[in-house]
Amino acid sequence: MDLALLRNMTRRELVASPALVARLNEQSAPYGLSLTMDGLRTLATRREEALANTGRVEFGEGVLPKLAEAFSSSPYLFQEDYAEALARLQAMFYRCKSEAQERIPDDALLAAMREAFDGLAGGSLDYLEETVLSELARVARGCAALVADAGYAVDGGIRELGNAFAQFGHGAAHF
C-alpha cells in the first residue's frame, strides 16, 4: 500500500469523527477548554505533517486523546490557544519519540512532558521543546541500557530517568 494513501487514511479517520470531538471536549470541558471540528481538522493536518517530518506512520486517533487528557488540566492552557497548543504538543511528542529511538513508552513521555510543561518550562511550549524534550531524548538514547541495567523503570516518568542520568555521573538532570 502506498505511504501517501496510508497517511490520507489516518487523517480521514481523525477528521471524520464528531465523536472524537465530543470525547475530547468531555475531557477538557471542566477546564474551560474545547475543540471545534475545524480545530480537529487543523490538528489532523498538523499530525500528518508531524508524522511525515519524523518518518512515522500511525493508524487510528493517534496520541491526541492522551495529550488532551494529560494536558487539559494544566493551568497554562487557555481556550484561545488550545488547538495550537495541542498541535505543538503532538508534534513534540512524535519528534521526541523518534529522537529517543522509541525508548520511552508513550504514557511515560506524556507524563514527563506534562510535568516539565507545568514545572520547569512554566507553560512555555518553546522552552519545553527546545530544552527539556531535547535533553530527555538525549538521555534516553544515551542511558537506556544503563538505566535498564540499574533496574530503573523507564516508564516511571522523567524524574526516574533524570535520577538515573545523574547516578551515572552525568550531573543532575533537572527536569
C-alpha positions as CSV (number, residue, x, y, z in Angstrom):
1,M,0.0,0.0,0.0
2,D,1.3,3.5,-0.9
3,L,2.6,5.6,2.1
4,A,0.7,8.7,0.9
5,L,-2.5,6.7,0.8
6,L,-1.9,5.4,4.4
7,R,-1.3,9.0,5.6
8,N,-4.5,10.2,4.0
9,M,-6.4,7.3,5.6
10,T,-5.2,8.1,9.0
11,R,-6.0,11.8,8.5
12,R,-9.5,11.0,7.4
13,E,-10.0,8.7,10.4
14,L,-9.2,11.6,12.7
15,V,-11.0,14.3,10.8
16,A,-14.3,12.4,10.2
17,S,-15.1,11.9,13.8
18,P,-17.5,14.2,15.6
19,A,-17.5,11.5,18.3
20,L,-13.8,12.3,18.8
21,V,-14.5,16.0,19.2
22,A,-17.2,15.2,21.7
23,R,-14.9,12.8,23.7
24,L,-12.1,15.4,23.7
25,N,-14.4,18.1,24.8
26,E,-15.8,16.0,27.6
27,Q,-12.3,15.6,28.9
28,S,-11.4,19.3,28.7
29,A,-14.8,21.0,29.5
30,P,-14.1,21.1,33.3
31,Y,-11.1,23.2,32.5
32,G,-12.9,25.6,30.1
33,L,-11.3,24.2,27.0
34,S,-13.0,22.8,23.9
35,L,-12.2,22.0,20.2
36,T,-14.4,22.6,17.1
37,M,-14.5,20.3,14.1
38,D,-12.3,23.0,12.3
39,G,-9.9,22.8,15.2
40,L,-9.8,19.0,14.9
41,R,-9.2,19.3,11.1
42,T,-6.3,21.6,11.8
43,L,-4.9,19.1,14.4
44,A,-5.3,16.3,11.8
45,T,-3.3,18.3,9.2
46,R,-0.6,19.1,11.8
47,R,-0.5,15.5,12.8
48,E,0.1,14.5,9.2
49,E,2.9,17.0,9.0
50,A,4.5,15.8,12.2
51,L,4.3,12.2,11.2
52,A,5.9,13.0,7.8
53,N,8.6,15.1,9.4
54,T,9.5,12.2,11.7
55,G,9.1,9.4,9.2
56,R,6.3,7.8,11.2
57,V,3.1,6.1,10.2
58,E,0.2,5.8,12.7
59,F,-3.3,4.5,12.5
60,G,-6.4,5.5,14.4
61,E,-6.7,8.5,16.6
62,G,-3.0,8.7,17.5
63,V,-1.8,10.4,20.6
64,L,-4.3,13.3,20.6
65,P,-6.8,11.8,23.1
66,K,-4.0,11.0,25.5
67,L,-2.5,14.5,25.0
68,A,-5.8,16.2,25.7
69,E,-6.3,14.0,28.8
70,A,-2.7,14.8,30.1
71,F,-2.7,18.5,29.4
72,S,-6.2,19.9,29.6
73,S,-6.0,20.4,33.4
74,S,-2.8,22.5,33.0
75,P,-3.1,26.0,34.4
76,Y,-1.1,27.2,31.4
77,L,-3.6,26.3,28.7
78,F,-6.3,28.7,27.6
79,Q,-9.2,28.4,25.2
80,E,-7.8,30.9,22.7
81,D,-4.7,28.8,22.0
82,Y,-5.8,25.3,23.0
83,A,-5.9,23.8,19.5
84,E,-2.5,25.3,18.6
85,A,-1.0,24.1,21.9
86,L,-2.3,20.6,21.3
87,A,-0.9,20.7,17.7
88,R,2.6,21.7,19.0
89,L,2.5,19.2,21.8
90,Q,1.5,16.5,19.3
91,A,4.5,17.4,17.1
92,M,6.8,17.5,20.1
93,F,5.6,14.1,21.2
94,Y,6.3,12.5,17.8
95,R,9.7,14.2,17.5
96,C,10.7,13.1,21.0
97,K,9.6,9.5,20.3
98,S,11.7,9.4,17.2
99,E,14.7,11.2,18.7
100,A,14.6,8.8,21.8
101,Q,14.6,5.9,19.3
102,E,11.3,4.6,20.8
103,R,13.0,4.0,24.2
104,I,10.4,6.0,26.2
105,P,6.8,4.5,26.4
106,D,4.0,6.8,25.3
107,D,2.5,7.2,28.8
108,A,5.9,7.9,30.4
109,L,6.7,10.5,27.8
110,L,3.3,12.2,28.2
111,A,3.7,12.3,32.0
112,A,7.2,13.7,31.6
113,M,6.0,16.3,29.1
114,R,3.2,17.4,31.4
115,E,5.5,17.5,34.5
116,A,8.1,19.6,32.6
117,F,5.5,21.9,31.0
118,D,3.8,22.8,34.3
119,G,7.1,22.8,36.2
120,L,10.5,23.7,34.7
121,A,9.0,25.2,31.4
122,G,6.4,27.3,33.3
123,G,3.9,26.7,30.5
124,S,6.3,27.7,27.7
125,L,5.9,25.4,24.7
126,D,9.1,26.8,23.2
127,Y,11.2,26.0,26.3
128,L,9.6,22.6,26.6
129,E,10.5,21.8,23.0
130,E,13.9,23.4,22.8
131,T,15.4,22.4,26.1
132,V,13.5,19.8,28.1
133,L,12.4,17.4,25.5
134,S,15.7,17.5,23.6
135,E,17.5,16.7,26.8
136,L,15.1,13.9,27.6
137,A,15.6,12.3,24.2
138,R,19.4,12.6,24.5
139,V,19.3,11.0,28.0
140,A,17.0,8.2,26.7
141,R,19.3,7.4,23.8
142,G,22.5,7.6,25.8
143,C,21.4,5.9,29.0
144,A,18.8,3.4,28.0
145,A,21.0,0.3,28.6
146,L,22.5,1.8,31.8
147,V,19.0,2.7,33.1
148,A,17.7,-0.8,32.4
149,D,20.8,-2.5,34.0
150,A,20.4,-0.4,37.1
151,G,16.8,-1.5,37.5
152,Y,15.1,1.8,36.7
153,A,11.8,1.6,35.0
154,V,12.0,4.0,32.0
155,D,8.2,4.2,32.1
156,G,8.3,5.7,35.5
157,G,8.5,9.2,34.1
158,I,11.1,11.9,33.7
159,R,12.3,12.0,37.3
160,E,13.5,8.4,37.3
161,L,15.2,8.9,34.0
162,G,16.8,12.1,35.3
163,N,17.8,10.4,38.5
164,A,19.4,7.6,36.6
165,F,21.2,10.1,34.4
166,A,22.6,11.8,37.5
167,Q,23.6,8.4,39.1
168,F,25.9,7.6,36.1
169,G,28.0,10.7,36.7
170,H,26.4,13.0,34.1
171,G,25.4,15.6,36.6
172,A,21.9,16.3,37.9
173,A,19.3,16.2,35.3
174,H,16.7,18.7,36.5
175,F,13.5,18.1,34.7
